[in-house]
């Protein structure tokens, strides 16, 4: 069960290859071929899909046509040519002393208790300061609908709550989006020189400093642009990220977590999906086909045995990250 049958492996590769071109910049030749808009000028050299007649479209088959059809269901999230990602302009290089990450010390004897105390001390030190904004962020997904919420505490302001909903996105995307919204709100408060982000998704926060090509670049580019303005406005302006795992049930983050799960949103159809969600969905379909085929196989319980975990539950096949 640990080795994917070759036809399902090919299915996964084919599905992933259909979404990979969405990583390419807009000026790439493949993007030109996929352009579905009618040509402005009639040219014999026009080879894009938009230049095809209706009959040619009905007769044309192949990978590019499938890719074009799939493009209608995926919203863009890459931005590889954004100036924020250019060499020499990386915000982590230009403002290296303005960032800090406060993580749970796993080497401590009681890391959760110690970190909760550190979070309490941080709030006491900054809650009365008119120059500090504490942003508590959280996101939850229910029935493929993500709810991103941020609570912003500042001495001169009433509690600011920001709530957004999105369909068919991954948890990391929802978490990064709520960090983006929280930073945007905090930067708009007058005289704030210190922004403190408390999140249970510190890996999403670290994406802000990632200059590689990845499907969350639209959010990180917006965050970097906002932070660049924030840092340039005053040399003393800083931003600090604090990790707060959900299992801590730290009071301020626990309130935001309850808020994020309190909404019941009705999905709107049709709705586009994110690149990451599409990738995850294709893999889930492949795994489902794999399980169904195995359940109906004559080799089950003969050549292949059902394996059990420590809780005596059947181990489900999983193809990602070296799963069983």
N, C-alpha and C positions, 0 to 999 in steps of 0.2 A: 504493500500500500504506500510505501515511501517513494516509489518511482512512478511518475506520471506516465500513463500510457501515451505512446508517441502521437496518436491522433489528437488527444486532448492537449498535449504540449504544443502541437502545430496550431491548434485552434487558438490557444492563448497568444502565441507569437503573431499570428495573423491579425487578431483583434488589437493587440498592442501596436502593431505596425501601422494600423489605420489612424491611431491618435498621435503617433510620434511626430508627424509633420507640423502639428500645432505648436511645437517648440521652436520652429524656425522663424527667423525674422521676416517681416513683411516684404522685404525686397528679395527674398530667395526665389529662384527660378521655379521651384515646385509650387510656391504660393501663387505665382503668376499663372501656372497651368490650371490651378484650382479656382481661379477667379471666375465666378458664375455670373458676373454682371455683363450685360450685352456690350460689345465693343463700340466705342465712340466712332471710330473710323473703320471702314471696311478695308481689310488688308489681307493679302494672300499669306502673310507670315503670321497671322493670328492663330495661335494653337490652344488658347485657353478654352475651358469648358463652356464659357458664356458665348463663344462664337458658333457653337453647334446649333443646327436646326433641330426642331422637335423630332423629326424622323431620325436624324443622326443620334440624338440623345437616346431614343428608344432602342436603337441598334447597338449602341456603344456599351460595352460591358468591361469590367476589369477593376483593378485595384483603385485607380484614380477616381472612377465614378463612385465606387463604394465609399471612398474617403470623402468625396464631395458631399455625398448624401449625409454622412455622419457629421460633417462640419456644421450642419444646421442645428444639431442637438447639443453642441459643446460651446460654452462661452469662453472667450480667450482669457488666459491668465498669465501668459509669459510676456516679458518685456526685456529681452536680452540687450537691446540697443538703447535702453534708457541711460541718460548721462550719469545717473547715480551709480551705475555699475562699471563706469569707465575706469581703467587703471589711472592711478594718481588722484582720483576723486573719491575713493572709498572713504566713507565717513569714519570707519574704525581707525583709519590711518591719520586722518586729519584732526580727529577729536578723540584720540585714544584715552585721554584722561577724564572724559566726560561720562563714560559708561562704567557700570559695575554690576556684577551678578552675585547675589547672595543665595547660595544653594544650601540644601540640607546636608549637614556633615554626617555622612553615613558611618564614619569611624567612631562617632560618639557612642557611648554606652546606651543612651536613650535619645536617639536623634530627633524623634518627633516632639518630645517634651521640650528639649533644649531649643529647637527651632521655633516652637510656638512661643516660648518665652522671649526669644529674640524679636519675633514679630510684634509682640506686645510692647517691648521696649522701644522699637522703632516707631510705633504709633504714638506713644507717649512723648517722644522727642519731637515729633513733627506735626502732631494734630493741632497744636496751638499756634504754630507758625503761619503767618499770612503768606509766606513765600513758598510754602510746600503744598503739593497736591498729591494725595494718596489715591491711586486708581486700583480698585479691586475688579478683576475681570474673570468671567467664567462663560462657558458655552456648553450647551447640551443638545443632543439630537434625539428626536422622537418621531417615528414614522417618516424618516427621511427629511424631516424639517429641523433645521438648526436654529437655535435661539442663542444669540450672542448678547451678553449684558455686561455693563460696567457701572460700578458705583464710584463716584468721585467725591472724596472728602477734602474739604479745605476750610481753614478757620474763618475766612471772610465770606464763605458761600454756604447756602443750603446744600443738602445732599443732592448731587446731580445724578440722575439715572438715565442710561442710554440703552435702548432695546432695539435689536434688529433681528429679522428672520430671513432665512435663505433656504432654498430647496436644493436638494441633491448636491451637497458639499460634504467634505470629510471633516472630522473633528478638528484636525490641525488647522484647516482653513478657517473654520468658525472661530477658533481660539485666536488666531492671528488677526482676524478681522475685528474682534472686540478689543484687542490691544491697540489696533489702529484707531478705532473710534475713541478709546480712552485717552490716547496721546493727543488726538486732535482736540478733544474737549478740554484737556488740561492746559494745552498751549494757548487756548483762547481766554483763560483766566488771567486777569491783570496781575502783574507783579509776581508771578510764580517763577521761581528760579530753580526749584527742585521738583522733579516729577518722580514719584515712586510707583512702580507697577507691581502689583501682587497677583501672581497667576499660578495656576496648577499645571500649566503647560509651558514650562521653561524652555523646552526644545523648540516650541513655536517662536518664543521671544528671541532665541538665538538665531533664528532664520533671518532676522533683520540685518545681521552682520554678514550674511552669506552672499558672496558675490558670484557664485556659480549660477548656471541656468537651471531654474526649477519652477514648478507651476504656481508658486505663490508670489511671483515677482510684482504683480500689479499692486498688491497690498504693501509689500516691503518698499517699493519705490515711493509710494505715497507717504509711508512712515518716514523714510529717509529724507524726503523733501521737507516734511514738517519739522523734523529734528534739526536739519541744517539751518533752517530759519531761526529755530529756537536757540541753537548754540551761537549763531552769529549775532543775535540780538544782545547777548551779554556774555562776557567771558566766564562768569561764575555759574552759568546755567548748567545743570547736570541732570542725568536720568539714571535711576537705580531700579534694577529688576530683582524682585524677591520671589523665590520659589515657595509655593504653599500647596503641598499635596492635598487632595480632597480628603484623604483619610485622617488628616490632622483635625478636621472639623473646627478650624480656627474661626472664631465668631464672625468676623467681618466677611471672610470668604464664604463661610457657611450660609450667610444671608443672601449673598449673590447667587450661590448655587441653588438655593431654594427658589429664588426669583426666576432663574433660568428654566426651572422645571415646572413652573406654575402655569405656563401658557399652553393653551390648546388651540393650535392653528390649523385651519383647513387648507390643504394644498391647492394650488392653482395649476391647471393644466391647459395647454402644454407648457412645459418649463424646461429650459436648458439645464445641462448638468456640467459640473466642473471637470477639468481634465483628470484630476486625481480620482474623483468619484467614478468617472467612466472607466478608468483603469481598474479600480477596485471591483466595480460591477461586472466587468468582463471576466475577471478572475473568479468571482463568486459563481458565475454561470458555469464556467469550466469545471469548478470543483463540484457543483451540483450534478452536472452530467457524469462526472467521474464516480460519485457516490451511487447514483442511480444504476449505472452500468455494473458496478461492483456488486450491488445488492442482487442484481438479476443474473450474475455470473455463475456458471456451473462450478467454477473453481473455488467459490467461497466456502469456507469451513472445510475444504479439502486441501487445496494447495496454498490457500491464503487463509490465515486464521484471524478472527476478530481479537484485537488486542485491547486490554483493559488498563486503565490508569490506576493510581493508588486508591482512588475512591470507587473502584470497580465499575466505572463508566466506560463505555466503548470509546476508544480513541478515534476521533474523526480525522480523515485525511486532510492535510493542509500543506500547500505547496510553497508558501512564503517563509523566508527566514529559517530555512532548514527544518520546517515542521515535519511531523510524522507522516 
